[in-house]
Amino acid sequence: MWYINMMTIDDVKIHTPLEVIRLNKLAEACKNAESNDFKALWYKKMIDLANEYGLMDYVMRKLVH
């Protein structure tokens, strides 16, 4: 018998690395912060994490604008 392989949603999903997801969430928290103190806090945490992950180039090109 011939079986047709059906693609599921999980087959076509793009798997984003956990490090990038974390950096994106920090960038969103920084963007949504209402006071400058919290913006500075989230920005500092994002930069520290980017240095730890070695993704500083991604942060500067994609997240900081």
C-alpha positions as CSV (number, residue, x, y, z in Angstrom):
1,M,0.0,0.0,0.0
2,W,1.0,3.5,-0.6
3,Y,1.0,5.9,2.3
4,I,0.9,9.6,1.9
5,N,3.0,11.4,4.3
6,M,1.0,14.3,5.6
7,M,2.9,17.3,7.0
8,T,1.8,18.6,10.3
9,I,2.2,22.0,11.8
10,D,5.2,20.8,13.9
11,D,6.9,19.8,10.6
12,V,6.9,23.3,9.2
13,K,7.4,25.3,12.4
14,I,10.6,27.2,12.5
15,H,12.4,26.3,15.7
16,T,13.9,29.4,17.3
17,P,16.8,28.8,19.7
18,L,16.0,29.4,23.4
19,E,18.7,32.1,23.6
20,V,17.1,34.2,20.9
21,I,13.6,33.8,22.5
22,R,15.0,35.0,25.8
23,L,16.7,38.0,24.1
24,N,13.5,38.9,22.3
25,K,11.5,38.8,25.5
26,L,14.0,41.1,27.2
27,A,13.9,43.5,24.2
28,E,10.1,43.5,24.5
29,A,10.2,44.2,28.2
30,C,12.6,47.1,27.6
31,K,10.3,48.5,24.9
32,N,7.2,48.2,27.2
33,A,8.9,49.7,30.3
34,E,7.3,53.0,31.3
35,S,10.1,54.5,33.4
36,N,13.7,55.2,32.2
37,D,15.0,53.2,35.2
38,F,13.3,50.1,34.1
39,K,14.3,50.6,30.5
40,A,17.9,50.8,31.6
41,L,17.5,47.7,33.8
42,W,16.1,45.6,30.9
43,Y,18.6,47.0,28.4
44,K,21.5,46.1,30.8
45,K,20.2,42.6,31.3
46,M,19.7,42.1,27.6
47,I,23.3,43.3,26.8
48,D,24.7,41.1,29.6
49,L,22.8,38.0,28.3
50,A,23.9,38.8,24.7
51,N,27.5,38.9,25.7
52,E,27.1,35.6,27.6
53,Y,25.5,33.9,24.6
54,G,27.8,35.5,22.1
55,L,24.9,37.1,20.2
56,M,25.8,40.7,20.5
57,D,25.7,41.2,16.8
58,Y,22.1,39.9,16.6
59,V,21.1,42.2,19.4
60,M,22.6,45.3,17.8
61,R,21.3,44.5,14.3
62,K,17.8,43.2,15.1
63,L,16.7,44.3,18.5
64,V,18.3,47.7,19.2
65,H,17.0,50.3,16.8
